[in-house]
Amino acid sequence: MSKPITLYSHATGPNPWKVAMVLEELNVPYDTKFMDFADLKKDPYEQLCVNGRVPAIEDPNTGINIWESGAIVEYLAETYDTKHELSFEKGPEKYQVKQWLHFQMSGQGPYYGQCAWFNKFHPERLAAPTERYDEQVKRVLYVLNKALTGKKYLVGEKCTIADISFVPWNEMLGFILGDKLASWDVEKNYPAYHAWHQSLLARPAVKKTWEAKQKVASGGGQ
């Protein structure tokens, strides 16, 4: 049996939880080490992740340490998804999974993050950047909805690491936008996206992981 991978995480940030979801989906043993934000920007953590962010992993089975969630997810698929349950071994689908994973990292994550900042955390309410990032979130929803129309998953006929990687940020839209989200009527205006997201939330590994996140974020234990 494999030794547990150490996953460095944080209770509230979404990116470590997509790594946890993939680990759960692949039945890879892991231990989570929850970090305080203050400890991310100093040693010993900066020796592991010079960027001072989570997630990062240490894999005692290979001796490999990696940070950046997308790189970690790709590593897990290539190292542990030997039956290609969440990936494709070859063909165009192999690269299309990478395409959507990169879109999640470059499109969804940064825009949702900035949307969260200007809607929730910036000390002043600034209309222009708030509206800009709201519109960018809508653009991501539009792209996903268009791509998923007539399909159950982003690539091929199965759920992959690409699909799962979108879940944590999508599930945080209610927190990011608050009452504003209801006016967007996501189920009506982005029906293919909505059905896809709900199907992913129903997956046992995803459901287990997100329930664990909610418990930790509410102070119910680590």
C-alpha positions in Angstrom: 0.0 0.0 0.0 1.2 3.5 -0.8 2.4 5.8 2.0 0.1 8.7 2.6 0.8 11.9 0.6 0.9 15.1 2.7 -1.5 17.7 1.4 -0.8 21.2 2.7 -4.2 23.0 2.7 -6.3 25.8 4.2 -9.8 25.6 5.5 -11.3 28.3 3.3 -9.3 28.5 0.1 -10.8 26.5 -2.7 -7.7 25.4 -4.6 -6.4 22.7 -2.1 -9.8 21.1 -2.1 -9.7 20.2 -5.8 -6.5 18.3 -5.0 -8.3 16.6 -2.1 -11.2 15.7 -4.4 -8.8 14.0 -6.9 -7.0 12.2 -4.2 -10.4 10.9 -2.9 -11.6 9.9 -6.4 -8.4 7.9 -7.0 -8.4 6.4 -3.5 -4.9 7.6 -2.8 -4.1 7.8 0.9 -3.3 11.3 2.1 -3.0 13.3 5.3 -4.0 17.0 5.3 -2.0 19.6 7.1 -4.0 22.8 7.5 -1.8 25.9 7.4 -2.3 29.3 9.0 -1.9 32.1 6.5 0.9 33.6 8.6 3.0 30.5 8.2 2.8 30.3 4.4 5.2 33.2 3.9 8.0 32.0 6.0 10.2 28.9 6.5 9.8 26.0 6.7 6.9 26.2 4.4 8.6 28.5 1.9 11.3 25.9 1.5 8.6 23.6 0.1 6.6 26.3 -1.8 8.6 29.4 -2.5 5.3 31.0 -3.7 4.0 30.9 -0.2 0.6 29.5 -1.2 -1.4 26.4 -0.8 -1.8 23.7 -2.0 1.4 21.8 -2.0 2.1 18.1 -1.6 4.9 15.9 -0.4 4.8 12.4 -1.9 6.9 9.9 0.1 6.3 7.2 -2.5 8.2 9.1 -5.2 10.2 11.7 -3.3 8.5 14.4 -5.3 7.2 17.7 -3.8 5.0 19.9 -5.9 3.1 23.2 -5.5 0.4 24.8 -7.8 -2.9 23.0 -7.8 -3.0 22.3 -11.5 0.4 20.8 -11.6 -0.5 18.6 -8.6 -3.6 17.4 -10.2 -1.8 16.5 -13.4 0.9 14.7 -11.3 -1.6 12.7 -9.4 -3.4 11.6 -12.6 -0.1 10.6 -14.3 1.3 8.8 -11.3 -1.8 7.2 -9.7 -4.6 7.0 -12.3 -3.1 3.9 -13.8 -6.6 2.7 -15.0 -7.3 6.2 -16.5 -10.5 6.5 -14.6 -10.1 10.3 -14.5 -7.9 10.8 -17.5 -7.1 9.5 -21.0 -4.0 7.6 -21.9 -3.7 9.0 -25.4 -5.5 10.6 -28.3 -7.0 14.1 -28.6 -8.9 13.6 -25.3 -5.6 13.4 -23.4 -4.8 17.0 -24.5 -8.3 18.3 -24.3 -8.3 17.4 -20.6 -5.1 19.5 -20.2 -6.8 22.3 -22.2 -9.8 22.5 -19.8 -7.5 22.2 -16.8 -5.5 25.1 -18.0 -8.7 27.1 -18.6 -9.7 26.4 -15.0 -6.3 27.7 -13.8 -6.0 30.7 -16.0 -9.7 31.6 -16.5 -11.9 30.4 -13.7 -9.6 30.6 -10.7 -8.1 34.1 -11.2 -11.4 35.8 -12.3 -13.4 34.2 -9.5 -10.7 35.2 -7.1 -10.7 38.8 -8.2 -14.5 38.8 -8.2 -14.4 37.6 -4.6 -11.9 40.3 -3.6 -13.9 43.2 -5.0 -17.3 41.8 -3.8 -16.2 40.7 -0.4 -12.9 42.0 0.9 -11.7 45.2 -0.7 -12.0 48.0 1.9 -13.8 50.3 -0.6 -16.7 49.5 -2.8 -15.4 50.1 -6.3 -18.0 49.8 -9.1 -15.7 49.5 -12.1 -13.6 46.5 -11.0 -16.5 44.9 -9.3 -18.6 45.0 -12.5 -15.6 43.9 -14.6 -15.0 40.7 -12.6 -18.7 40.0 -12.3 -18.8 40.0 -16.1 -15.7 37.8 -16.3 -17.4 35.2 -14.1 -20.4 35.3 -16.3 -18.1 34.8 -19.3 -16.6 31.7 -17.7 -20.1 30.4 -17.0 -21.1 31.1 -20.7 -18.0 29.2 -22.0 -18.7 26.2 -19.8 -22.4 26.2 -20.6 -21.7 26.4 -24.3 -19.1 23.6 -24.2 -21.4 21.3 -22.1 -24.5 21.8 -24.2 -25.5 18.3 -25.3 -22.8 16.7 -23.2 -22.4 15.4 -19.7 -18.7 16.1 -19.2 -16.1 18.4 -20.7 -14.1 15.7 -22.5 -15.3 12.4 -23.8 -17.9 10.4 -21.9 -16.5 10.4 -18.5 -15.7 12.7 -15.6 -12.0 13.7 -15.6 -9.6 15.8 -13.5 -10.7 18.7 -15.6 -14.3 18.5 -14.5 -13.5 18.0 -10.9 -11.0 21.0 -10.8 -13.9 23.4 -11.5 -16.0 22.3 -8.6 -14.5 24.2 -5.6 -14.6 27.7 -7.2 -18.0 27.1 -8.7 -19.4 26.0 -5.4 -18.1 29.2 -3.8 -20.2 31.5 -6.1 -22.9 31.9 -3.4 -20.3 33.1 -0.9 -18.6 35.4 -3.5 -21.7 37.0 -4.9 -24.2 36.7 -2.0 -27.7 37.8 -2.9 -26.5 39.0 -6.3 -26.2 35.4 -7.5 -30.0 34.9 -7.4 -30.5 37.6 -10.0 -28.2 35.8 -12.4 -30.6 32.8 -12.4 -27.8 30.4 -13.2 -30.1 27.3 -13.6 -32.1 29.1 -16.3 -29.4 31.0 -18.1 -26.7 28.4 -17.9 -28.7 25.1 -17.8 -26.0 22.8 -19.1 -23.4 24.2 -16.7 -25.9 23.9 -13.8 -26.7 20.2 -14.6 -23.0 19.4 -14.9 -22.1 21.0 -11.6 -24.9 19.3 -9.8 -23.9 16.0 -11.2 -20.3 16.5 -10.0 -21.4 17.5 -6.5 -23.3 14.2 -6.3 -20.2 12.1 -6.8 -19.4 10.4 -3.5 -15.7 11.5 -3.4 -16.6 15.1 -4.2 -19.5 15.2 -1.7 -17.3 13.7 1.0 -14.5 16.2 0.4 -16.8 19.3 0.2 -18.6 18.2 3.4 -15.2 18.0 5.1 -14.3 21.5 3.9 -17.5 22.9 5.3 -16.9 21.2 8.6 -13.3 22.5 8.9 -14.3 26.0 7.7 -17.0 26.2 10.4 -14.5 25.3 13.1 -15.8 21.8 13.4 -12.4 20.1 13.4 -9.6 19.3 11.1 
